Amino acid sequence: MADSDGERRPAGELEASVLAALWSAGKPMSAAQVRAAIPQPLARTTVATLLIRLHEKGVVGRSPAARGFLYFPVADSHGLTARRMHRELDQDHDRSTVLARFVEGLGPDDEAELRRLLEGGGQ
């Protein structure tokens, strides 16, 4: 669906709205409930397609309902960011170099936090 000025929305914007609605609800939602909870005026089929794509990506789970499915997030936003980081890391055959370059790019505060986590400091 296009914006009023005729341009398409960024690819992840609608998925982000759907996920935000699911996180806010704190319970599984139908496509109709998600549609009502997001700020964009989208067609029912668009919301259903977004939910199906998010399910195929493993970002949302679903359970059968009277009519269709109820959808729920499989992780919070931090968990999804971590999943993206793992996916990127898995795409390169030289994990050691990728991790080294990642750590080289960290600022002092992030480096100290990573060190704390690796030493068993936990969340």
Biotite code that builds the C-alpha atoms (Angstrom):
import biotite.structure as struc

atoms = struc.array([
    struc.Atom([0.000, 0.000, 0.000], chain_id="A", res_id=1, res_name="MET", atom_name="CA", element="C"),
    struc.Atom([1.367, 3.438, -0.845], chain_id="A", res_id=2, res_name="ALA", atom_name="CA", element="C"),
    struc.Atom([1.560, 6.576, 1.238], chain_id="A", res_id=3, res_name="ASP", atom_name="CA", element="C"),
    struc.Atom([-0.595, 9.535, 0.268], chain_id="A", res_id=4, res_name="SER", atom_name="CA", element="C"),
    struc.Atom([2.251, 11.087, -1.734], chain_id="A", res_id=5, res_name="ASP", atom_name="CA", element="C"),
    struc.Atom([2.472, 7.966, -3.912], chain_id="A", res_id=6, res_name="GLY", atom_name="CA", element="C"),
    struc.Atom([5.689, 6.563, -2.428], chain_id="A", res_id=7, res_name="GLU", atom_name="CA", element="C"),
    struc.Atom([5.961, 3.106, -0.891], chain_id="A", res_id=8, res_name="ARG", atom_name="CA", element="C"),
    struc.Atom([6.685, 2.712, 2.820], chain_id="A", res_id=9, res_name="ARG", atom_name="CA", element="C"),
    struc.Atom([10.068, 1.274, 3.836], chain_id="A", res_id=10, res_name="PRO", atom_name="CA", element="C"),
    struc.Atom([9.922, -2.525, 3.806], chain_id="A", res_id=11, res_name="ALA", atom_name="CA", element="C"),
    struc.Atom([10.310, -2.985, 7.552], chain_id="A", res_id=12, res_name="GLY", atom_name="CA", element="C"),
    struc.Atom([8.029, -0.174, 8.688], chain_id="A", res_id=13, res_name="GLU", atom_name="CA", element="C"),
    struc.Atom([4.805, -2.171, 8.472], chain_id="A", res_id=14, res_name="LEU", atom_name="CA", element="C"),
    struc.Atom([6.355, -5.262, 10.029], chain_id="A", res_id=15, res_name="GLU", atom_name="CA", element="C"),
    struc.Atom([7.637, -3.086, 12.873], chain_id="A", res_id=16, res_name="ALA", atom_name="CA", element="C"),
    struc.Atom([4.129, -1.696, 13.442], chain_id="A", res_id=17, res_name="SER", atom_name="CA", element="C"),
    struc.Atom([2.674, -5.205, 13.527], chain_id="A", res_id=18, res_name="VAL", atom_name="CA", element="C"),
    struc.Atom([5.312, -6.364, 16.010], chain_id="A", res_id=19, res_name="LEU", atom_name="CA", element="C"),
    struc.Atom([4.793, -3.287, 18.172], chain_id="A", res_id=20, res_name="ALA", atom_name="CA", element="C"),
    struc.Atom([1.067, -4.045, 18.312], chain_id="A", res_id=21, res_name="ALA", atom_name="CA", element="C"),
    struc.Atom([1.718, -7.664, 19.300], chain_id="A", res_id=22, res_name="LEU", atom_name="CA", element="C"),
    struc.Atom([4.228, -6.661, 21.996], chain_id="A", res_id=23, res_name="TRP", atom_name="CA", element="C"),
    struc.Atom([1.855, -4.033, 23.382], chain_id="A", res_id=24, res_name="SER", atom_name="CA", element="C"),
    struc.Atom([-1.063, -6.431, 23.534], chain_id="A", res_id=25, res_name="ALA", atom_name="CA", element="C"),
    struc.Atom([0.784, -8.949, 25.657], chain_id="A", res_id=26, res_name="GLY", atom_name="CA", element="C"),
    struc.Atom([-1.508, -11.700, 24.383], chain_id="A", res_id=27, res_name="LYS", atom_name="CA", element="C"),
    struc.Atom([-2.101, -13.470, 21.057], chain_id="A", res_id=28, res_name="PRO", atom_name="CA", element="C"),
    struc.Atom([-4.068, -11.439, 18.528], chain_id="A", res_id=29, res_name="MET", atom_name="CA", element="C"),
    struc.Atom([-6.030, -12.159, 15.379], chain_id="A", res_id=30, res_name="SER", atom_name="CA", element="C"),
    struc.Atom([-5.197, -10.362, 12.135], chain_id="A", res_id=31, res_name="ALA", atom_name="CA", element="C"),
    struc.Atom([-8.291, -8.199, 12.653], chain_id="A", res_id=32, res_name="ALA", atom_name="CA", element="C"),
    struc.Atom([-7.128, -7.209, 16.143], chain_id="A", res_id=33, res_name="GLN", atom_name="CA", element="C"),
    struc.Atom([-3.660, -6.381, 14.846], chain_id="A", res_id=34, res_name="VAL", atom_name="CA", element="C"),
    struc.Atom([-5.185, -4.316, 12.051], chain_id="A", res_id=35, res_name="ARG", atom_name="CA", element="C"),
    struc.Atom([-7.188, -2.309, 14.584], chain_id="A", res_id=36, res_name="ALA", atom_name="CA", element="C"),
    struc.Atom([-4.117, -1.779, 16.784], chain_id="A", res_id=37, res_name="ALA", atom_name="CA", element="C"),
    struc.Atom([-1.700, -0.393, 14.200], chain_id="A", res_id=38, res_name="ILE", atom_name="CA", element="C"),
    struc.Atom([-1.664, 3.268, 13.171], chain_id="A", res_id=39, res_name="PRO", atom_name="CA", element="C"),
    struc.Atom([-1.563, 2.659, 9.414], chain_id="A", res_id=40, res_name="GLN", atom_name="CA", element="C"),
    struc.Atom([-4.890, 2.194, 7.598], chain_id="A", res_id=41, res_name="PRO", atom_name="CA", element="C"),
    struc.Atom([-4.193, -1.149, 5.902], chain_id="A", res_id=42, res_name="LEU", atom_name="CA", element="C"),
    struc.Atom([-6.386, -3.636, 4.126], chain_id="A", res_id=43, res_name="ALA", atom_name="CA", element="C"),
    struc.Atom([-7.206, -6.833, 6.015], chain_id="A", res_id=44, res_name="ARG", atom_name="CA", element="C"),
    struc.Atom([-5.333, -8.858, 3.431], chain_id="A", res_id=45, res_name="THR", atom_name="CA", element="C"),
    struc.Atom([-2.213, -6.711, 3.838], chain_id="A", res_id=46, res_name="THR", atom_name="CA", element="C"),
    struc.Atom([-2.131, -7.321, 7.589], chain_id="A", res_id=47, res_name="VAL", atom_name="CA", element="C"),
    struc.Atom([-2.740, -11.049, 7.052], chain_id="A", res_id=48, res_name="ALA", atom_name="CA", element="C"),
    struc.Atom([0.125, -11.166, 4.543], chain_id="A", res_id=49, res_name="THR", atom_name="CA", element="C"),
    struc.Atom([2.448, -9.330, 6.949], chain_id="A", res_id=50, res_name="LEU", atom_name="CA", element="C"),
    struc.Atom([1.611, -11.799, 9.718], chain_id="A", res_id=51, res_name="LEU", atom_name="CA", element="C"),
    struc.Atom([2.184, -14.776, 7.422], chain_id="A", res_id=52, res_name="ILE", atom_name="CA", element="C"),
    struc.Atom([5.571, -13.383, 6.358], chain_id="A", res_id=53, res_name="ARG", atom_name="CA", element="C"),
    struc.Atom([6.582, -12.729, 9.963], chain_id="A", res_id=54, res_name="LEU", atom_name="CA", element="C"),
    struc.Atom([5.539, -16.289, 10.810], chain_id="A", res_id=55, res_name="HIS", atom_name="CA", element="C"),
    struc.Atom([7.587, -17.678, 7.913], chain_id="A", res_id=56, res_name="GLU", atom_name="CA", element="C"),
    struc.Atom([10.606, -15.699, 9.165], chain_id="A", res_id=57, res_name="LYS", atom_name="CA", element="C"),
    struc.Atom([10.133, -17.214, 12.620], chain_id="A", res_id=58, res_name="GLY", atom_name="CA", element="C"),
    struc.Atom([9.479, -13.830, 14.206], chain_id="A", res_id=59, res_name="VAL", atom_name="CA", element="C"),
    struc.Atom([5.906, -14.572, 15.284], chain_id="A", res_id=60, res_name="VAL", atom_name="CA", element="C"),
    struc.Atom([4.234, -17.782, 16.285], chain_id="A", res_id=61, res_name="GLY", atom_name="CA", element="C"),
    struc.Atom([0.620, -18.655, 15.733], chain_id="A", res_id=62, res_name="ARG", atom_name="CA", element="C"),
    struc.Atom([-2.016, -20.946, 17.134], chain_id="A", res_id=63, res_name="SER", atom_name="CA", element="C"),
    struc.Atom([-5.291, -22.042, 15.537], chain_id="A", res_id=64, res_name="PRO", atom_name="CA", element="C"),
    struc.Atom([-8.364, -20.031, 16.464], chain_id="A", res_id=65, res_name="ALA", atom_name="CA", element="C"),
    struc.Atom([-12.048, -20.256, 15.576], chain_id="A", res_id=66, res_name="ALA", atom_name="CA", element="C"),
    struc.Atom([-11.417, -18.398, 12.315], chain_id="A", res_id=67, res_name="ARG", atom_name="CA", element="C"),
    struc.Atom([-7.797, -18.309, 11.235], chain_id="A", res_id=68, res_name="GLY", atom_name="CA", element="C"),
    struc.Atom([-4.948, -17.914, 13.690], chain_id="A", res_id=69, res_name="PHE", atom_name="CA", element="C"),
    struc.Atom([-3.924, -15.961, 16.733], chain_id="A", res_id=70, res_name="LEU", atom_name="CA", element="C"),
    struc.Atom([-0.423, -14.490, 16.406], chain_id="A", res_id=71, res_name="TYR", atom_name="CA", element="C"),
    struc.Atom([2.149, -13.760, 19.106], chain_id="A", res_id=72, res_name="PHE", atom_name="CA", element="C"),
    struc.Atom([5.786, -12.562, 19.088], chain_id="A", res_id=73, res_name="PRO", atom_name="CA", element="C"),
    struc.Atom([8.387, -15.261, 19.729], chain_id="A", res_id=74, res_name="VAL", atom_name="CA", element="C"),
    struc.Atom([10.803, -12.786, 21.338], chain_id="A", res_id=75, res_name="ALA", atom_name="CA", element="C"),
    struc.Atom([10.954, -9.224, 22.573], chain_id="A", res_id=76, res_name="ASP", atom_name="CA", element="C"),
    struc.Atom([12.650, -6.529, 20.490], chain_id="A", res_id=77, res_name="SER", atom_name="CA", element="C"),
    struc.Atom([16.052, -7.256, 22.047], chain_id="A", res_id=78, res_name="HIS", atom_name="CA", element="C"),
    struc.Atom([15.704, -10.939, 21.226], chain_id="A", res_id=79, res_name="GLY", atom_name="CA", element="C"),
    struc.Atom([14.850, -10.128, 17.611], chain_id="A", res_id=80, res_name="LEU", atom_name="CA", element="C"),
    struc.Atom([17.888, -7.881, 17.309], chain_id="A", res_id=81, res_name="THR", atom_name="CA", element="C"),
    struc.Atom([20.052, -10.708, 18.652], chain_id="A", res_id=82, res_name="ALA", atom_name="CA", element="C"),
    struc.Atom([18.489, -13.090, 16.090], chain_id="A", res_id=83, res_name="ARG", atom_name="CA", element="C"),
    struc.Atom([19.388, -10.662, 13.279], chain_id="A", res_id=84, res_name="ARG", atom_name="CA", element="C"),
    struc.Atom([22.944, -10.437, 14.577], chain_id="A", res_id=85, res_name="MET", atom_name="CA", element="C"),
    struc.Atom([23.225, -14.237, 14.613], chain_id="A", res_id=86, res_name="HIS", atom_name="CA", element="C"),
    struc.Atom([21.798, -14.449, 11.090], chain_id="A", res_id=87, res_name="ARG", atom_name="CA", element="C"),
    struc.Atom([24.385, -11.971, 9.825], chain_id="A", res_id=88, res_name="GLU", atom_name="CA", element="C"),
    struc.Atom([27.175, -13.834, 11.582], chain_id="A", res_id=89, res_name="LEU", atom_name="CA", element="C"),
    struc.Atom([26.006, -17.135, 10.092], chain_id="A", res_id=90, res_name="ASP", atom_name="CA", element="C"),
    struc.Atom([26.238, -15.736, 6.555], chain_id="A", res_id=91, res_name="GLN", atom_name="CA", element="C"),
    struc.Atom([30.038, -15.394, 6.640], chain_id="A", res_id=92, res_name="ASP", atom_name="CA", element="C"),
    struc.Atom([32.351, -18.385, 6.568], chain_id="A", res_id=93, res_name="HIS", atom_name="CA", element="C"),
    struc.Atom([35.016, -16.675, 8.725], chain_id="A", res_id=94, res_name="ASP", atom_name="CA", element="C"),
    struc.Atom([33.207, -16.123, 12.020], chain_id="A", res_id=95, res_name="ARG", atom_name="CA", element="C"),
    struc.Atom([36.406, -15.270, 13.863], chain_id="A", res_id=96, res_name="SER", atom_name="CA", element="C"),
    struc.Atom([37.215, -12.355, 11.562], chain_id="A", res_id=97, res_name="THR", atom_name="CA", element="C"),
    struc.Atom([33.648, -11.080, 11.636], chain_id="A", res_id=98, res_name="VAL", atom_name="CA", element="C"),
    struc.Atom([33.588, -11.173, 15.428], chain_id="A", res_id=99, res_name="LEU", atom_name="CA", element="C"),
    struc.Atom([37.014, -9.496, 15.609], chain_id="A", res_id=100, res_name="ALA", atom_name="CA", element="C"),
    struc.Atom([35.868, -6.677, 13.319], chain_id="A", res_id=101, res_name="ARG", atom_name="CA", element="C"),
    struc.Atom([32.677, -6.289, 15.321], chain_id="A", res_id=102, res_name="PHE", atom_name="CA", element="C"),
    struc.Atom([34.613, -5.995, 18.597], chain_id="A", res_id=103, res_name="VAL", atom_name="CA", element="C"),
    struc.Atom([37.108, -3.562, 16.997], chain_id="A", res_id=104, res_name="GLU", atom_name="CA", element="C"),
    struc.Atom([34.182, -1.290, 16.187], chain_id="A", res_id=105, res_name="GLY", atom_name="CA", element="C"),
    struc.Atom([32.814, -1.207, 19.738], chain_id="A", res_id=106, res_name="LEU", atom_name="CA", element="C"),
    struc.Atom([33.163, 1.858, 21.875], chain_id="A", res_id=107, res_name="GLY", atom_name="CA", element="C"),
    struc.Atom([34.734, 1.595, 25.323], chain_id="A", res_id=108, res_name="PRO", atom_name="CA", element="C"),
    struc.Atom([31.404, 1.311, 27.138], chain_id="A", res_id=109, res_name="ASP", atom_name="CA", element="C"),
    struc.Atom([30.104, -1.427, 24.816], chain_id="A", res_id=110, res_name="ASP", atom_name="CA", element="C"),
    struc.Atom([33.416, -3.262, 25.030], chain_id="A", res_id=111, res_name="GLU", atom_name="CA", element="C"),
    struc.Atom([33.296, -3.183, 28.843], chain_id="A", res_id=112, res_name="ALA", atom_name="CA", element="C"),
    struc.Atom([29.697, -4.426, 28.798], chain_id="A", res_id=113, res_name="GLU", atom_name="CA", element="C"),
    struc.Atom([30.567, -7.264, 26.427], chain_id="A", res_id=114, res_name="LEU", atom_name="CA", element="C"),
    struc.Atom([33.508, -8.237, 28.632], chain_id="A", res_id=115, res_name="ARG", atom_name="CA", element="C"),
    struc.Atom([31.220, -8.230, 31.695], chain_id="A", res_id=116, res_name="ARG", atom_name="CA", element="C"),
    struc.Atom([28.679, -10.436, 29.910], chain_id="A", res_id=117, res_name="LEU", atom_name="CA", element="C"),
    struc.Atom([31.345, -12.872, 28.696], chain_id="A", res_id=118, res_name="LEU", atom_name="CA", element="C"),
    struc.Atom([32.758, -13.169, 32.189], chain_id="A", res_id=119, res_name="GLU", atom_name="CA", element="C"),
    struc.Atom([29.379, -14.354, 33.450], chain_id="A", res_id=120, res_name="GLY", atom_name="CA", element="C"),
    struc.Atom([27.883, -11.063, 34.539], chain_id="A", res_id=121, res_name="GLY", atom_name="CA", element="C"),
    struc.Atom([24.561, -11.958, 32.909], chain_id="A", res_id=122, res_name="GLY", atom_name="CA", element="C"),
    struc.Atom([21.757, -9.598, 32.017], chain_id="A", res_id=123, res_name="GLN", atom_name="CA", element="C"),
])
